[in-house]
Amino acid sequence: VALKYHGFAGEYEYDVLVAEHYGDTVLGLGGVGNIGGAVWRSDIVFTDATDETRVDLVANINYSWMWNDKNVSGSAEYSRNGDDRNYLAGSLMIEMSPLWTITPTVIANLDDPSALFQFLTQYSLGDELVFLGSLNIPTGGNGTEFGGPESGIPGRYLSFDLGIFAQLAWYF
């Protein structure tokens, strides 16, 4: 059961959510607005469960601009989930041409520390054909989320390494 209200306060928008989910009480608050031409958003959710109280938070900012005659969109985001993990992420979408974009992204776990770097490219080869590719580079030591989480076997860790992905999509 949930009740949600979406409201306006001048140039800003906000949401209020009150819910009950499988016996847990949930309260959510969110907002969106402008800061110097950028768009910011944030949400916070409080969950009162029978065995714990969780607080989840996410806040991000997006901004677009021209750089060397190229369209660029940048974003930065902080999130904290109820398991007490803190993340910081950032990305740029660079339009190399109207048919080709490059998007470098980093996602960092602020608690262990480890990170995932991803370089994504998308190229439209025609009206019905698109190439998508990425290079994924995890960093961090044994026992970290992106470097090698624990396997459940003492002294053994899962291993991550460089990853490459390629897709050719044909739409018909």
Order of alpha helices (4+ residues) and beta strands (2+ residues): beta-beta-beta-beta-beta-beta-beta-beta-beta-beta-beta
